[in-house]
């Protein structure tokens, strides 16, 4: 193969795979200049590299919201560093995956096996991106909101529209006289800021309640108080925990003299989600 033709093949292989010059040249040398075999060679090499990187911790990244026809899907995709989270290729990948995920109504398994514009699946493209960027990247979690009710969203620390570090979506329902648009985005902003874990107490996992009560009692035992007093104080502290962590009982961020339920009136909160990048990843 002539030097000129070899350089042309390397360029073409780089465009197809996004892999560096040296690796592309090696792949072509190993496969007698065959582009198709070289792509397969690099994919195998890329998968090996990607698999090795998957043992690392990816606690940075982005949250992305995709909205259409009063439906929305929230998605979190993680990287290891904020530097990569601001990478143009990473952002472009996240946005396209968010759109695919919306079409799949938040089903991540379907999304991962769906084709992207490059005619590769999301999973295959993810491997390619890991190889190119050199960091662990994971598609972590998703939630889809259908068009029954009215959906409102908010993205905090946004890099661009619907892409940022904290994302909240809330589904509201009200009577015909209620203008949900006036309050919807404000509720989404409140959720992003106050991080409720449920709408009301019955939405909190009993394991969380039990664990919190256990922690409260252990703290109080160290004060030397009698068991009867410990039980009484524990219940008060537990009630405070529930109040602080349930949306309707939280102090309204725009008027600290009111709770969220006080400003809702006839509006009902059907569902919500809050994704903060990396939250809960150890």
N, C-alpha and C positions, 0 to 999 in steps of 0.2 A: 504494500500500500504506500503510495506517495506521501510525502510529508504534508502536502497541502490537503490531500484527501483525509489523512489521519486527523489533522486539526479540525476539519469540517465535521468528521464523525464525533470527535470529542465534544465539539460545540453542540451538536445535535443531542448527544447523550446527556449533556449537562442540562439542556432545556427540558428534556423528558423527565429526568430524575431529580434535578436540583442539587446533585452531588458535585463536589469539587473536581477541579481539573485533573489532579494527580490520580484520584480514585477512578475517574472515567477512563483515563489513559490505560491504567492497569487492567481494567475490565475489558477494554477493547483488545489489548495485547493477549489476555488470557483466552479470549473467544474469537481470535482471528478476524477482528473487525466487525463481527456480527452484532448489529445494534440490539436486536431482540434478545439474544443470549446474554449480551452485556447488561441489559436492563434486569434480567432475571438474576444474573450474578450479583449485581449491586443490591437488589432487593433482599437476597439471601444474606449478604454482608450487612445490609442495613438492619435487618431483623435481628441479627446477632448482636449488633451494637445497641440497638434499641432495647433488647431484652436485658442486657447488662445494665443499662441506665435505669430500668424500671425498679431497681432496688433502692434508688434514692428517694428522698422526700420532695414532693412537689406541693408546696403550700402557698405559692403565689399564683398569678394568672389573671383571669378576667371572668366577669359575669356578663351575660349577653341576654337581651330581651328582644324577641321578634313578635311583632303585633300585626294583625290583619283582621278586618271584619269583626271587631270586638272579641277576637280570640287572641291569646298570647301564650308564649312559651318562655320560661325562664331557664337558663342554662349556665352551668359553671364549668369552665375548662381551666385546668391548673398547669402551671409551669414551675420551675424551681426558683426563678428569680424575676424581679420586677423588670429587669432589663429585657428579658425575653417577652414579657407581657406587653411591652411597648414595641416589639418587633413587628414590622409591616406584614411579613409572611404569617406570623402567628395570629395577628388581628384578622387578616383576610381569611385564614382557615376558620377561626372562631365564628365569624359572621356567616360564612357559607354553611357551616355545620348547624348553626342556630336556625337557619332557614329550612334546612333539611329536617331538623328535629321538630320544627313547627308542623311540617307536612305529616310527620309521623306521630303527631299528637303527644310528643314528649317521651315516646318509647325509645329509650337509648339503644336497646339491642337492635331494633329495626334501623335506627339512625346509623349505627356503626357499620352495618352491612349495606347501606345505601350508597349509590354511586354519586361521586362529586363531578364537577365540570370537567375534571381531568380524566374522566372515565375510569377512575380507580375508586374503590370503596373508601369510606371514611376511615376505617381501620388501616387500610393500606396507605392512605395519604398521611395518616398520623405517624406511621412508622417512618415514612419518607421525611416528614417534618422533624422528627426526633433526630434522625441521622444528620440532617442538614444543619439544625440549630445546635445540637449537642447537649440538650437537656431532656430530662424526663418530662413528658406532657401527658396528662390524663384527662379524659372526659368524665367528670365526676358525678354530677347530679342534674336533674331536670324536673320541671313541673309544668304541666299544661293546663290552661284555663279555657274551657269552652265558652260559647256565646250565650249561655243561660245566665242572666244577670248582667252586670256591667263591670268590666275590668279596668282597673287603673294601675299604672306603674310609675316607678320612680327609680332613677339610677344615680347613686352618689359617687363622687370622685370620677366622673365620666371622662373618658378619653375622647369619645365622640358620641353621637346620639345612640342611646340604648346599649352602650358598651362602657363598663366601668368596674368598680371594686365592690360596691354594695348595691344589690338590686332587690326591690320589693314589688310585689303585685298583690292587689286586694280585689276581691269580687264582692260587689255590693248589690243590694236589692232594695227598691223603694216603691212607694205608690206613684201614680201618674202625676201627682202634684209636686213631687219631690224632685228638685234639680240636683242630681247626683254629681254633675260636673263641677259644681261649686266646692264639694267636699272630698271627692274621690282621690284626687292627686295629693291633697293634704293628709288624708289618712295613710296613703302609701308612703309619704315622707315621714310621718310619725312612726310607722313600722320600721323603716330604715334606721331611724334614730334611736328608737326605744327597744328594739329587738324582742318583742313578745314571743312566747313559745306556744301560745294557744289563744283562742278567742275568749274562752271562759274556762273555769276550773275543770269542768268535765272533759276538756280537750287535752289536759296534761296527762301524760303517761303516769300511771300509779307508781311505777318504779322510781320516777323522778321525785314524786311527792315523798315516798318512803325514804329515799336516800337523803333528801333535804332534812327531813325530820330526825333522822339518825345523826346527821352532822350537828344540827342544832342542839340535840340532847347531849351529845358528847362534849360540846363546847361548854354547856351549862354545868355539866358534872364537875368540871375543873374549878368551878366557882365555889364549890362546897355547899350549894343549896340543897334543901331537902327534896325528895322525889316528888312530893305533891306540888311544890312550887315549880320544880323543873317542868312537870307536865303542863302546868298552867301557862308558864312563860313560853314553852315550846309551841303551844297551839297559837298563841298570839304572833310569834315570829313566823310560823308557817303560814298563817293568814296573810301576813305582810308579804311573804315570798310569792304567794299566789297572786295577790293584788298587783305586785310589781311586774309580774311576768305574764299576765293575761291582758290582752288588748283592751277589752271593754273596761277594765278596772284600772288601767294605767292613767297617770296624770297626763292630760292633754298638753302636748309640747307648746301649743300656741296660746294657752291660757292655763296657768298652773293652779288656778282656783277650781278648775273643772276636770272631770274624768272624761275619757273618750266616750263612754256611754251617754254622758250628759249632752254632748254636742251632736249625737247621731239622730235623735228624734225618732222618726218613723223608719229610718234607714237600718237595714239589717246587714251585718257582715256575714257572708256565706263562707268565705275561705280566704286565706292569704298565704304568702310565702315570703321569706326573707333569706337571700343568699349573700353571705359575706365571704369574699375570697379567702380560702384557706381555713375558715373557721372549723374547729374540731379535728383538724389534721394534726397528728402528732409526729 
